[in-house]
Amino acid sequence: MRSDTLSYAGAEEPHFLEACTLCSKQLGHNKDIFMYRGNTPFCSQECRQEQIDNDEARERRWKVSSKKSKESSKKSATVQTGTLVASN
Ligand SMILES: [Zn+2]
């Protein structure tokens, strides 16, 4: 065990990869990390999917409130987001 974990504050260490964004479960180097939108890590597909669902729901609401159009029947907005990072 090295003691440099204490000196991480203020360093350029990418702290956003430390824990699952949804459940805050710690992400280990040997475990698969499920990325979403490039820089949002999740511990599992389930957690990521929940975040995607949340985001889509929020975006849909935002679009509806900012744009009072009646094009609510558009179903082509399904986007495959997220990249499975299984290396290392
Ligand atoms: Zn999680």
PDB file of the backbone (N, CA, C, O) and the ligand in Angstrom, with CONECT records:
HET     ZN  A 101       1
ATOM      1  N   MET A   1       0.842  -1.217   0.000  1.00  0.00           N
ATOM      2  CA  MET A   1       0.000   0.000   0.000  1.00  0.00           C
ATOM      3  C   MET A   1       0.864   1.249   0.000  1.00  0.00           C
ATOM      4  O   MET A   1       1.725   1.435   0.860  1.00  0.00           O
ATOM      5  N   ARG A   2       0.620   2.077  -0.960  1.00  0.00           N
ATOM      6  CA  ARG A   2       1.355   3.336  -0.985  1.00  0.00           C
ATOM      7  C   ARG A   2       0.535   4.418  -0.308  1.00  0.00           C
ATOM      8  O   ARG A   2      -0.689   4.330  -0.210  1.00  0.00           O
ATOM      9  N   SER A   3       1.221   5.416   0.146  1.00  0.00           N
ATOM     10  CA  SER A   3       0.541   6.447   0.931  1.00  0.00           C
ATOM     11  C   SER A   3       0.093   7.622   0.071  1.00  0.00           C
ATOM     12  O   SER A   3      -0.372   8.634   0.596  1.00  0.00           O
ATOM     13  N   ASP A   4       0.228   7.495  -1.230  1.00  0.00           N
ATOM     14  CA  ASP A   4      -0.072   8.675  -2.062  1.00  0.00           C
ATOM     15  C   ASP A   4      -1.565   8.907  -2.249  1.00  0.00           C
ATOM     16  O   ASP A   4      -1.965   9.870  -2.904  1.00  0.00           O
ATOM     17  N   THR A   5      -2.389   8.038  -1.683  1.00  0.00           N
ATOM     18  CA  THR A   5      -3.824   8.276  -1.793  1.00  0.00           C
ATOM     19  C   THR A   5      -4.241   9.511  -1.015  1.00  0.00           C
ATOM     20  O   THR A   5      -5.274  10.118  -1.298  1.00  0.00           O
ATOM     21  N   LEU A   6      -3.433   9.875  -0.037  1.00  0.00           N
ATOM     22  CA  LEU A   6      -3.790  11.026   0.787  1.00  0.00           C
ATOM     23  C   LEU A   6      -3.469  12.339   0.098  1.00  0.00           C
ATOM     24  O   LEU A   6      -4.001  13.387   0.467  1.00  0.00           O
ATOM     25  N   SER A   7      -2.610  12.286  -0.890  1.00  0.00           N
ATOM     26  CA  SER A   7      -2.196  13.533  -1.527  1.00  0.00           C
ATOM     27  C   SER A   7      -2.945  13.772  -2.844  1.00  0.00           C
ATOM     28  O   SER A   7      -2.499  14.552  -3.685  1.00  0.00           O
ATOM     29  N   TYR A   8      -4.060  13.108  -3.009  1.00  0.00           N
ATOM     30  CA  TYR A   8      -4.799  13.255  -4.264  1.00  0.00           C
ATOM     31  C   TYR A   8      -5.569  14.565  -4.363  1.00  0.00           C
ATOM     32  O   TYR A   8      -5.904  15.015  -5.459  1.00  0.00           O
ATOM     33  N   ALA A   9      -5.843  15.162  -3.235  1.00  0.00           N
ATOM     34  CA  ALA A   9      -6.625  16.398  -3.252  1.00  0.00           C
ATOM     35  C   ALA A   9      -5.923  17.469  -4.080  1.00  0.00           C
ATOM     36  O   ALA A   9      -4.774  17.816  -3.807  1.00  0.00           O
ATOM     37  N   GLY A  10      -6.600  17.980  -5.071  1.00  0.00           N
ATOM     38  CA  GLY A  10      -6.010  19.018  -5.893  1.00  0.00           C
ATOM     39  C   GLY A  10      -5.175  18.484  -7.029  1.00  0.00           C
ATOM     40  O   GLY A  10      -4.721  19.254  -7.876  1.00  0.00           O
ATOM     41  N   ALA A  11      -4.967  17.203  -7.067  1.00  0.00           N
ATOM     42  CA  ALA A  11      -4.185  16.619  -8.150  1.00  0.00           C
ATOM     43  C   ALA A  11      -5.056  16.461  -9.396  1.00  0.00           C
ATOM     44  O   ALA A  11      -6.266  16.685  -9.366  1.00  0.00           O
ATOM     45  N   GLU A  12      -4.413  16.073 -10.476  1.00  0.00           N
ATOM     46  CA  GLU A  12      -5.164  15.951 -11.716  1.00  0.00           C
ATOM     47  C   GLU A  12      -5.757  14.559 -11.881  1.00  0.00           C
ATOM     48  O   GLU A  12      -6.202  14.188 -12.967  1.00  0.00           O
ATOM     49  N   GLU A  13      -5.760  13.810 -10.822  1.00  0.00           N
ATOM     50  CA  GLU A  13      -6.324  12.462 -10.878  1.00  0.00           C
ATOM     51  C   GLU A  13      -7.797  12.519 -11.279  1.00  0.00           C
ATOM     52  O   GLU A  13      -8.566  13.292 -10.708  1.00  0.00           O
ATOM     53  N   PRO A  14      -8.187  11.715 -12.247  1.00  0.00           N
ATOM     54  CA  PRO A  14      -9.587  11.743 -12.696  1.00  0.00           C
ATOM     55  C   PRO A  14     -10.517  11.131 -11.657  1.00  0.00           C
ATOM     56  O   PRO A  14     -10.826   9.941 -11.715  1.00  0.00           O
ATOM     57  N   HIS A  15     -10.945  11.919 -10.742  1.00  0.00           N
ATOM     58  CA  HIS A  15     -11.730  11.392  -9.632  1.00  0.00           C
ATOM     59  C   HIS A  15     -13.118  10.945 -10.059  1.00  0.00           C
ATOM     60  O   HIS A  15     -13.823  10.281  -9.298  1.00  0.00           O
ATOM     61  N   PHE A  16     -13.515  11.308 -11.277  1.00  0.00           N
ATOM     62  CA  PHE A  16     -14.857  10.927 -11.690  1.00  0.00           C
ATOM     63  C   PHE A  16     -14.958   9.438 -11.993  1.00  0.00           C
ATOM     64  O   PHE A  16     -16.044   8.913 -12.242  1.00  0.00           O
ATOM     65  N   LEU A  17     -13.825   8.774 -11.970  1.00  0.00           N
ATOM     66  CA  LEU A  17     -13.875   7.336 -12.227  1.00  0.00           C
ATOM     67  C   LEU A  17     -13.812   6.519 -10.935  1.00  0.00           C
ATOM     68  O   LEU A  17     -13.604   5.306 -10.964  1.00  0.00           O
ATOM     69  N   GLU A  18     -13.990   7.182  -9.835  1.00  0.00           N
ATOM     70  CA  GLU A  18     -13.816   6.486  -8.572  1.00  0.00           C
ATOM     71  C   GLU A  18     -15.017   5.651  -8.170  1.00  0.00           C
ATOM     72  O   GLU A  18     -14.868   4.568  -7.604  1.00  0.00           O
ATOM     73  N   ALA A  19     -16.194   6.149  -8.461  1.00  0.00           N
ATOM     74  CA  ALA A  19     -17.375   5.456  -7.964  1.00  0.00           C
ATOM     75  C   ALA A  19     -18.526   5.546  -8.949  1.00  0.00           C
ATOM     76  O   ALA A  19     -18.573   6.431  -9.803  1.00  0.00           O
ATOM     77  N   CYS A  20     -19.441   4.617  -8.811  1.00  0.00           N
ATOM     78  CA  CYS A  20     -20.626   4.619  -9.649  1.00  0.00           C
ATOM     79  C   CYS A  20     -21.423   5.891  -9.412  1.00  0.00           C
ATOM     80  O   CYS A  20     -21.647   6.299  -8.272  1.00  0.00           O
ATOM     81  N   THR A  21     -21.844   6.505 -10.496  1.00  0.00           N
ATOM     82  CA  THR A  21     -22.561   7.761 -10.373  1.00  0.00           C
ATOM     83  C   THR A  21     -23.916   7.573  -9.697  1.00  0.00           C
ATOM     84  O   THR A  21     -24.421   8.471  -9.024  1.00  0.00           O
ATOM     85  N   LEU A  22     -24.482   6.417  -9.884  1.00  0.00           N
ATOM     86  CA  LEU A  22     -25.831   6.209  -9.374  1.00  0.00           C
ATOM     87  C   LEU A  22     -25.829   5.702  -7.936  1.00  0.00           C
ATOM     88  O   LEU A  22     -26.483   6.289  -7.075  1.00  0.00           O
ATOM     89  N   CYS A  23     -25.120   4.646  -7.674  1.00  0.00           N
ATOM     90  CA  CYS A  23     -25.191   4.029  -6.347  1.00  0.00           C
ATOM     91  C   CYS A  23     -23.930   4.255  -5.522  1.00  0.00           C
ATOM     92  O   CYS A  23     -23.830   3.792  -4.386  1.00  0.00           O
ATOM     93  N   SER A  24     -22.961   4.977  -6.107  1.00  0.00           N
ATOM     94  CA  SER A  24     -21.733   5.334  -5.384  1.00  0.00           C
ATOM     95  C   SER A  24     -20.882   4.133  -4.996  1.00  0.00           C
ATOM     96  O   SER A  24     -19.992   4.238  -4.152  1.00  0.00           O
ATOM     97  N   LYS A  25     -21.155   3.027  -5.601  1.00  0.00           N
ATOM     98  CA  LYS A  25     -20.325   1.858  -5.373  1.00  0.00           C
ATOM     99  C   LYS A  25     -18.942   2.105  -5.957  1.00  0.00           C
ATOM    100  O   LYS A  25     -18.804   2.678  -7.038  1.00  0.00           O
ATOM    101  N   GLN A  26     -17.939   1.673  -5.242  1.00  0.00           N
ATOM    102  CA  GLN A  26     -16.586   1.934  -5.707  1.00  0.00           C
ATOM    103  C   GLN A  26     -16.250   1.125  -6.950  1.00  0.00           C
ATOM    104  O   GLN A  26     -16.611  -0.046  -7.073  1.00  0.00           O
ATOM    105  N   LEU A  27     -15.562   1.771  -7.850  1.00  0.00           N
ATOM    106  CA  LEU A  27     -15.187   1.110  -9.094  1.00  0.00           C
ATOM    107  C   LEU A  27     -13.714   0.727  -9.024  1.00  0.00           C
ATOM    108  O   LEU A  27     -12.839   1.582  -8.886  1.00  0.00           O
ATOM    109  N   GLY A  28     -13.465  -0.555  -9.123  1.00  0.00           N
ATOM    110  CA  GLY A  28     -12.091  -1.030  -9.054  1.00  0.00           C
ATOM    111  C   GLY A  28     -11.449  -1.098 -10.412  1.00  0.00           C
ATOM    112  O   GLY A  28     -12.131  -1.073 -11.437  1.00  0.00           O
ATOM    113  N   HIS A  29     -10.138  -1.183 -10.421  1.00  0.00           N
ATOM    114  CA  HIS A  29      -9.411  -1.215 -11.686  1.00  0.00           C
ATOM    115  C   HIS A  29      -9.665  -2.518 -12.442  1.00  0.00           C
ATOM    116  O   HIS A  29      -9.591  -2.560 -13.670  1.00  0.00           O
ATOM    117  N   ASN A  30      -9.959  -3.559 -11.708  1.00  0.00           N
ATOM    118  CA  ASN A  30     -10.148  -4.857 -12.352  1.00  0.00           C
ATOM    119  C   ASN A  30     -11.588  -5.090 -12.787  1.00  0.00           C
ATOM    120  O   ASN A  30     -11.904  -6.092 -13.428  1.00  0.00           O
ATOM    121  N   LYS A  31     -12.438  -4.168 -12.434  1.00  0.00           N
ATOM    122  CA  LYS A  31     -13.842  -4.371 -12.765  1.00  0.00           C
ATOM    123  C   LYS A  31     -14.223  -3.602 -14.017  1.00  0.00           C
ATOM    124  O   LYS A  31     -13.587  -2.616 -14.390  1.00  0.00           O
ATOM    125  N   ASP A  32     -15.261  -4.076 -14.641  1.00  0.00           N
ATOM    126  CA  ASP A  32     -15.766  -3.375 -15.809  1.00  0.00           C
ATOM    127  C   ASP A  32     -16.429  -2.082 -15.373  1.00  0.00           C
ATOM    128  O   ASP A  32     -17.135  -2.017 -14.366  1.00  0.00           O
ATOM    129  N   ILE A  33     -16.178  -1.077 -16.153  1.00  0.00           N
ATOM    130  CA  ILE A  33     -16.816   0.200 -15.885  1.00  0.00           C
ATOM    131  C   ILE A  33     -17.693   0.547 -17.076  1.00  0.00           C
ATOM    132  O   ILE A  33     -17.253   0.486 -18.224  1.00  0.00           O
ATOM    133  N   PHE A  34     -18.894   0.897 -16.803  1.00  0.00           N
ATOM    134  CA  PHE A  34     -19.830   1.208 -17.873  1.00  0.00           C
ATOM    135  C   PHE A  34     -19.915   2.721 -18.020  1.00  0.00           C
ATOM    136  O   PHE A  34     -20.436   3.426 -17.156  1.00  0.00           O
ATOM    137  N   MET A  35     -19.391   3.191 -19.136  1.00  0.00           N
ATOM    138  CA  MET A  35     -19.353   4.633 -19.337  1.00  0.00           C
ATOM    139  C   MET A  35     -20.617   5.118 -20.029  1.00  0.00           C
ATOM    140  O   MET A  35     -21.243   4.415 -20.823  1.00  0.00           O
ATOM    141  N   TYR A  36     -20.954   6.330 -19.694  1.00  0.00           N
ATOM    142  CA  TYR A  36     -22.116   6.953 -20.304  1.00  0.00           C
ATOM    143  C   TYR A  36     -21.781   8.401 -20.596  1.00  0.00           C
ATOM    144  O   TYR A  36     -21.324   9.133 -19.718  1.00  0.00           O
ATOM    145  N   ARG A  37     -22.007   8.805 -21.813  1.00  0.00           N
ATOM    146  CA  ARG A  37     -21.711  10.182 -22.226  1.00  0.00           C
ATOM    147  C   ARG A  37     -20.257  10.557 -21.999  1.00  0.00           C
ATOM    148  O   ARG A  37     -19.937  11.706 -21.695  1.00  0.00           O
ATOM    149  N   GLY A  38     -19.393   9.582 -22.148  1.00  0.00           N
ATOM    150  CA  GLY A  38     -17.970   9.889 -22.144  1.00  0.00           C
ATOM    151  C   GLY A  38     -17.305   9.952 -20.791  1.00  0.00           C
ATOM    152  O   GLY A  38     -16.180   9.476 -20.642  1.00  0.00           O
ATOM    153  N   ASN A  39     -17.955  10.518 -19.811  1.00  0.00           N
ATOM    154  CA  ASN A  39     -17.242  10.700 -18.546  1.00  0.00           C
ATOM    155  C   ASN A  39     -18.072  10.361 -17.318  1.00  0.00           C
ATOM    156  O   ASN A  39     -17.744  10.773 -16.205  1.00  0.00           O
ATOM    157  N   THR A  40     -19.135   9.619 -17.519  1.00  0.00           N
ATOM    158  CA  THR A  40     -19.949   9.247 -16.372  1.00  0.00           C
ATOM    159  C   THR A  40     -19.865   7.743 -16.166  1.00  0.00           C
ATOM    160  O   THR A  40     -20.399   6.980 -16.972  1.00  0.00           O
ATOM    161  N   PRO A  41     -19.214   7.309 -15.115  1.00  0.00           N
ATOM    162  CA  PRO A  41     -18.995   5.876 -14.889  1.00  0.00           C
ATOM    163  C   PRO A  41     -20.091   5.224 -14.052  1.00  0.00           C
ATOM    164  O   PRO A  41     -20.658   5.835 -13.146  1.00  0.00           O
ATOM    165  N   PHE A  42     -20.366   3.975 -14.380  1.00  0.00           N
ATOM    166  CA  PHE A  42     -21.335   3.207 -13.601  1.00  0.00           C
ATOM    167  C   PHE A  42     -20.778   1.821 -13.339  1.00  0.00           C
ATOM    168  O   PHE A  42     -19.946   1.317 -14.093  1.00  0.00           O
ATOM    169  N   CYS A  43     -21.251   1.209 -12.256  1.00  0.00           N
ATOM    170  CA  CYS A  43     -20.718  -0.098 -11.863  1.00  0.00           C
ATOM    171  C   CYS A  43     -21.382  -1.210 -12.646  1.00  0.00           C
ATOM    172  O   CYS A  43     -20.831  -2.305 -12.754  1.00  0.00           O
ATOM    173  N   SER A  44     -22.552  -0.948 -13.190  1.00  0.00           N
ATOM    174  CA  SER A  44     -23.274  -2.017 -13.876  1.00  0.00           C
ATOM    175  C   SER A  44     -24.139  -1.442 -14.981  1.00  0.00           C
ATOM    176  O   SER A  44     -24.396  -0.240 -15.052  1.00  0.00           O
ATOM    177  N   GLN A  45     -24.570  -2.338 -15.828  1.00  0.00           N
ATOM    178  CA  GLN A  45     -25.455  -1.923 -16.908  1.00  0.00           C
ATOM    179  C   GLN A  45     -26.773  -1.387 -16.349  1.00  0.00           C
ATOM    180  O   GLN A  45     -27.373  -0.466 -16.903  1.00  0.00           O
ATOM    181  N   GLU A  46     -27.200  -1.977 -15.255  1.00  0.00           N
ATOM    182  CA  GLU A  46     -28.474  -1.567 -14.677  1.00  0.00           C
ATOM    183  C   GLU A  46     -28.409  -0.121 -14.196  1.00  0.00           C
ATOM    184  O   GLU A  46     -29.323   0.671 -14.423  1.00  0.00           O
ATOM    185  N   CYS A  47     -27.301   0.199 -13.526  1.00  0.00           N
ATOM    186  CA  CYS A  47     -27.151   1.565 -13.021  1.00  0.00           C
ATOM    187  C   CYS A  47     -27.100   2.553 -14.184  1.00  0.00           C
ATOM    188  O   CYS A  47     -27.720   3.616 -14.146  1.00  0.00           O
ATOM    189  N   ARG A  48     -26.353   2.180 -15.211  1.00  0.00           N
ATOM    190  CA  ARG A  48     -26.230   3.089 -16.350  1.00  0.00           C
ATOM    191  C   ARG A  48     -27.570   3.282 -17.024  1.00  0.00           C
ATOM    192  O   ARG A  48     -27.940   4.395 -17.398  1.00  0.00           O
ATOM    193  N   GLN A  49     -28.302   2.173 -17.177  1.00  0.00           N
ATOM    194  CA  GLN A  49     -29.588   2.262 -17.848  1.00  0.00           C
ATOM    195  C   GLN A  49     -30.542   3.169 -17.080  1.00  0.00           C
ATOM    196  O   GLN A  49     -31.332   3.907 -17.670  1.00  0.00           O
ATOM    197  N   GLU A  50     -30.457   3.103 -15.763  1.00  0.00           N
ATOM    198  CA  GLU A  50     -31.335   3.945 -14.968  1.00  0.00           C
ATOM    199  C   GLU A  50     -31.003   5.419 -15.177  1.00  0.00           C
ATOM    200  O   GLU A  50     -31.890   6.268 -15.273  1.00  0.00           O
ATOM    201  N   GLN A  51     -29.708   5.700 -15.245  1.00  0.00           N
ATOM    202  CA  GLN A  51     -29.292   7.077 -15.497  1.00  0.00           C
ATOM    203  C   GLN A  51     -29.743   7.530 -16.886  1.00  0.00           C
ATOM    204  O   GLN A  51     -30.186   8.665 -17.065  1.00  0.00           O
ATOM    205  N   ILE A  52     -29.627   6.642 -17.855  1.00  0.00           N
ATOM    206  CA  ILE A  52     -30.056   6.983 -19.208  1.00  0.00           C
ATOM    207  C   ILE A  52     -31.554   7.274 -19.217  1.00  0.00           C
ATOM    208  O   ILE A  52     -32.016   8.230 -19.839  1.00  0.00           O
ATOM    209  N   ASP A  53     -32.287   6.436 -18.520  1.00  0.00           N
ATOM    210  CA  ASP A  53     -33.736   6.652 -18.455  1.00  0.00           C
ATOM    211  C   ASP A  53     -34.052   7.990 -17.808  1.00  0.00           C
ATOM    212  O   ASP A  53     -34.919   8.729 -18.275  1.00  0.00           O
ATOM    213  N   ASN A  54     -33.343   8.293 -16.734  1.00  0.00           N
ATOM    214  CA  ASN A  54     -33.560   9.566 -16.061  1.00  0.00           C
ATOM    215  C   ASN A  54     -33.265  10.732 -16.995  1.00  0.00           C
ATOM    216  O   ASN A  54     -34.040  11.684 -17.090  1.00  0.00           O
ATOM    217  N   ASP A  55     -32.139  10.641 -17.679  1.00  0.00           N
ATOM    218  CA  ASP A  55     -31.744  11.713 -18.582  1.00  0.00           C
ATOM    219  C   ASP A  55     -32.749  11.887 -19.707  1.00  0.00           C
ATOM    220  O   ASP A  55     -33.112  13.006 -20.068  1.00  0.00           O
ATOM    221  N   GLU A  56     -33.191  10.772 -20.251  1.00  0.00           N
ATOM    222  CA  GLU A  56     -34.127  10.868 -21.368  1.00  0.00           C
ATOM    223  C   GLU A  56     -35.443  11.475 -20.911  1.00  0.00           C
ATOM    224  O   GLU A  56     -36.043  12.287 -21.616  1.00  0.00           O
ATOM    225  N   ALA A  57     -35.878  11.086 -19.753  1.00  0.00           N
ATOM    226  CA  ALA A  57     -37.121  11.639 -19.220  1.00  0.00           C
ATOM    227  C   ALA A  57     -36.983  13.138 -18.988  1.00  0.00           C
ATOM    228  O   ALA A  57     -37.895  13.912 -19.277  1.00  0.00           O
ATOM    229  N   ARG A  58     -35.833  13.531 -18.463  1.00  0.00           N
ATOM    230  CA  ARG A  58     -35.623  14.942 -18.183  1.00  0.00           C
ATOM    231  C   ARG A  58     -35.525  15.743 -19.478  1.00  0.00           C
ATOM    232  O   ARG A  58     -36.083  16.835 -19.589  1.00  0.00           O
ATOM    233  N   GLU A  59     -34.813  15.189 -20.451  1.00  0.00           N
ATOM    234  CA  GLU A  59     -34.682  15.891 -21.724  1.00  0.00           C
ATOM    235  C   GLU A  59     -36.024  16.023 -22.418  1.00  0.00           C
ATOM    236  O   GLU A  59     -36.325  17.043 -23.038  1.00  0.00           O
ATOM    237  N   ARG A  60     -36.812  14.990 -22.305  1.00  0.00           N
ATOM    238  CA  ARG A  60     -38.117  15.038 -22.943  1.00  0.00           C
ATOM    239  C   ARG A  60     -38.950  16.141 -22.302  1.00  0.00           C
ATOM    240  O   ARG A  60     -39.633  16.899 -22.990  1.00  0.00           O
ATOM    241  N   ARG A  61     -38.884  16.218 -20.985  1.00  0.00           N
ATOM    242  CA  ARG A  61     -39.649  17.230 -20.278  1.00  0.00           C
ATOM    243  C   ARG A  61     -39.145  18.618 -20.655  1.00  0.00           C
ATOM    244  O   ARG A  61     -39.918  19.555 -20.851  1.00  0.00           O
ATOM    245  N   TRP A  62     -37.813  18.717 -20.750  1.00  0.00           N
ATOM    246  CA  TRP A  62     -37.218  20.008 -21.065  1.00  0.00           C
ATOM    247  C   TRP A  62     -37.641  20.458 -22.452  1.00  0.00           C
ATOM    248  O   TRP A  62     -37.956  21.629 -22.662  1.00  0.00           O
ATOM    249  N   LYS A  63     -37.647  19.536 -23.390  1.00  0.00           N
ATOM    250  CA  LYS A  63     -38.045  19.881 -24.745  1.00  0.00           C
ATOM    251  C   LYS A  63     -39.491  20.324 -24.788  1.00  0.00           C
ATOM    252  O   LYS A  63     -39.845  21.278 -25.482  1.00  0.00           O
ATOM    253  N   VAL A  64     -40.313  19.628 -24.049  1.00  0.00           N
ATOM    254  CA  VAL A  64     -41.739  19.939 -24.059  1.00  0.00           C
ATOM    255  C   VAL A  64     -41.982  21.323 -23.478  1.00  0.00           C
ATOM    256  O   VAL A  64     -42.797  22.089 -23.992  1.00  0.00           O
ATOM    257  N   SER A  65     -41.269  21.637 -22.399  1.00  0.00           N
ATOM    258  CA  SER A  65     -41.533  22.912 -21.754  1.00  0.00           C
ATOM    259  C   SER A  65     -40.901  24.074 -22.493  1.00  0.00           C
ATOM    260  O   SER A  65     -41.399  25.198 -22.423  1.00  0.00           O
ATOM    261  N   SER A  66     -39.808  23.819 -23.202  1.00  0.00           N
ATOM    262  CA  SER A  66     -39.143  24.913 -23.885  1.00  0.00           C
ATOM    263  C   SER A  66     -39.681  25.108 -25.297  1.00  0.00           C
ATOM    264  O   SER A  66     -39.560  26.181 -25.888  1.00  0.00           O
ATOM    265  N   LYS A  67     -40.257  24.076 -25.803  1.00  0.00           N
ATOM    266  CA  LYS A  67     -40.721  24.105 -27.180  1.00  0.00           C
ATOM    267  C   LYS A  67     -42.156  23.624 -27.205  1.00  0.00           C
ATOM    268  O   LYS A  67     -42.405  22.420 -27.149  1.00  0.00           O
ATOM    269  N   LYS A  68     -43.060  24.502 -27.283  1.00  0.00           N
ATOM    270  CA  LYS A  68     -44.449  24.072 -27.195  1.00  0.00           C
ATOM    271  C   LYS A  68     -44.983  23.597 -28.539  1.00  0.00           C
ATOM    272  O   LYS A  68     -45.926  24.162 -29.092  1.00  0.00           O
ATOM    273  N   SER A  69     -44.366  22.563 -29.038  1.00  0.00           N
ATOM    274  CA  SER A  69     -44.834  22.002 -30.291  1.00  0.00           C
ATOM    275  C   SER A  69     -45.700  20.785 -30.026  1.00  0.00           C
ATOM    276  O   SER A  69     -45.691  20.227 -28.928  1.00  0.00           O
ATOM    277  N   LYS A  70     -46.432  20.386 -31.024  1.00  0.00           N
ATOM    278  CA  LYS A  70     -47.308  19.247 -30.827  1.00  0.00           C
ATOM    279  C   LYS A  70     -46.758  17.973 -31.435  1.00  0.00           C
ATOM    280  O   LYS A  70     -47.491  17.011 -31.664  1.00  0.00           O
ATOM    281  N   GLU A  71     -45.458  17.977 -31.694  1.00  0.00           N
ATOM    282  CA  GLU A  71     -44.841  16.803 -32.295  1.00  0.00           C
ATOM    283  C   GLU A  71     -44.517  15.749 -31.250  1.00  0.00           C
ATOM    284  O   GLU A  71     -43.373  15.307 -31.144  1.00  0.00           O
ATOM    285  N   SER A  72     -45.476  15.362 -30.512  1.00  0.00           N
ATOM    286  CA  SER A  72     -45.212  14.420 -29.430  1.00  0.00           C
ATOM    287  C   SER A  72     -45.152  12.980 -29.915  1.00  0.00           C
ATOM    288  O   SER A  72     -44.776  12.081 -29.163  1.00  0.00           O
ATOM    289  N   SER A  73     -45.512  12.767 -31.141  1.00  0.00           N
ATOM    290  CA  SER A  73     -45.540  11.393 -31.636  1.00  0.00           C
ATOM    291  C   SER A  73     -44.226  10.983 -32.294  1.00  0.00           C
ATOM    292  O   SER A  73     -44.141   9.919 -32.908  1.00  0.00           O
ATOM    293  N   LYS A  74     -43.224  11.808 -32.170  1.00  0.00           N
ATOM    294  CA  LYS A  74     -41.931  11.470 -32.743  1.00  0.00           C
ATOM    295  C   LYS A  74     -41.279  10.368 -31.930  1.00  0.00           C
ATOM    296  O   LYS A  74     -41.042  10.524 -30.732  1.00  0.00           O
ATOM    297  N   LYS A  75     -40.997   9.283 -32.570  1.00  0.00           N
ATOM    298  CA  LYS A  75     -40.444   8.155 -31.830  1.00  0.00           C
ATOM    299  C   LYS A  75     -39.001   7.849 -32.224  1.00  0.00           C
ATOM    300  O   LYS A  75     -38.452   6.826 -31.816  1.00  0.00           O
ATOM    301  N   SER A  76     -38.401   8.705 -32.993  1.00  0.00           N
ATOM    302  CA  SER A  76     -37.076   8.403 -33.525  1.00  0.00           C
ATOM    303  C   SER A  76     -35.953   8.938 -32.648  1.00  0.00           C
ATOM    304  O   SER A  76     -34.807   9.025 -33.088  1.00  0.00           O
ATOM    305  N   ALA A  77     -36.271   9.293 -31.430  1.00  0.00           N
ATOM    306  CA  ALA A  77     -35.261   9.936 -30.592  1.00  0.00           C
ATOM    307  C   ALA A  77     -34.455   8.947 -29.773  1.00  0.00           C
ATOM    308  O   ALA A  77     -33.668   9.343 -28.913  1.00  0.00           O
ATOM    309  N   THR A  78     -34.644   7.685 -30.031  1.00  0.00           N
ATOM    310  CA  THR A  78     -33.908   6.689 -29.257  1.00  0.00           C
ATOM    311  C   THR A  78     -32.450   6.655 -29.694  1.00  0.00           C
ATOM    312  O   THR A  78     -32.133   6.335 -30.840  1.00  0.00           O
ATOM    313  N   VAL A  79     -31.595   6.983 -28.780  1.00  0.00           N
ATOM    314  CA  VAL A  79     -30.172   7.025 -29.101  1.00  0.00           C
ATOM    315  C   VAL A  79     -29.433   6.009 -28.252  1.00  0.00           C
ATOM    316  O   VAL A  79     -29.658   5.901 -27.046  1.00  0.00           O
ATOM    317  N   GLN A  80     -28.572   5.288 -28.882  1.00  0.00           N
ATOM    318  CA  GLN A  80     -27.760   4.324 -28.149  1.00  0.00           C
ATOM    319  C   GLN A  80     -26.566   5.049 -27.550  1.00  0.00           C
ATOM    320  O   GLN A  80     -25.574   5.312 -28.229  1.00  0.00           O
ATOM    321  N   THR A  81     -26.674   5.354 -26.320  1.00  0.00           N
ATOM    322  CA  THR A  81     -25.570   6.036 -25.659  1.00  0.00           C
ATOM    323  C   THR A  81     -24.791   5.083 -24.779  1.00  0.00           C
ATOM    324  O   THR A  81     -25.294   4.034 -24.378  1.00  0.00           O
ATOM    325  N   GLY A  82     -23.598   5.446 -24.492  1.00  0.00           N
ATOM    326  CA  GLY A  82     -22.817   4.631 -23.583  1.00  0.00           C
ATOM    327  C   GLY A  82     -21.898   3.678 -24.320  1.00  0.00           C
ATOM    328  O   GLY A  82     -22.263   3.081 -25.332  1.00  0.00           O
ATOM    329  N   THR A  83     -20.737   3.560 -23.802  1.00  0.00           N
ATOM    330  CA  THR A  83     -19.757   2.654 -24.388  1.00  0.00           C
ATOM    331  C   THR A  83     -19.225   1.731 -23.315  1.00  0.00           C
ATOM    332  O   THR A  83     -18.784   2.169 -22.252  1.00  0.00           O
ATOM    333  N   LEU A  84     -19.273   0.486 -23.604  1.00  0.00           N
ATOM    334  CA  LEU A  84     -18.770  -0.486 -22.636  1.00  0.00           C
ATOM    335  C   LEU A  84     -17.250  -0.477 -22.630  1.00  0.00           C
ATOM    336  O   LEU A  84     -16.608  -0.754 -23.643  1.00  0.00           O
ATOM    337  N   VAL A  85     -16.695  -0.159 -21.492  1.00  0.00           N
ATOM    338  CA  VAL A  85     -15.250  -0.156 -21.378  1.00  0.00           C
ATOM    339  C   VAL A  85     -14.825  -1.375 -20.580  1.00  0.00           C
ATOM    340  O   VAL A  85     -15.026  -1.447 -19.368  1.00  0.00           O
ATOM    341  N   ALA A  86     -14.249  -2.308 -21.265  1.00  0.00           N
ATOM    342  CA  ALA A  86     -13.916  -3.560 -20.592  1.00  0.00           C
ATOM    343  C   ALA A  86     -12.426  -3.847 -20.639  1.00  0.00           C
ATOM    344  O   ALA A  86     -11.984  -4.933 -20.264  1.00  0.00           O
ATOM    345  N   SER A  87     -11.674  -2.899 -21.086  1.00  0.00           N
ATOM    346  CA  SER A  87     -10.233  -3.130 -21.167  1.00  0.00           C
ATOM    347  C   SER A  87      -9.545  -2.850 -19.839  1.00  0.00           C
ATOM    348  O   SER A  87     -10.163  -2.304 -18.925  1.00  0.00           O
ATOM    349  N   ASN A  88      -8.320  -3.202 -19.727  1.00  0.00           N
ATOM    350  CA  ASN A  88      -7.542  -3.117 -18.479  1.00  0.00           C
ATOM    351  C   ASN A  88      -8.049  -4.110 -17.451  1.00  0.00           C
ATOM    352  O   ASN A  88      -7.515  -4.179 -16.344  1.00  0.00           O
TER     353      ASN A  88
HETATM  354 ZN    ZN A 101     -23.992   1.421  -9.470  1.00  0.00          ZN2+
END
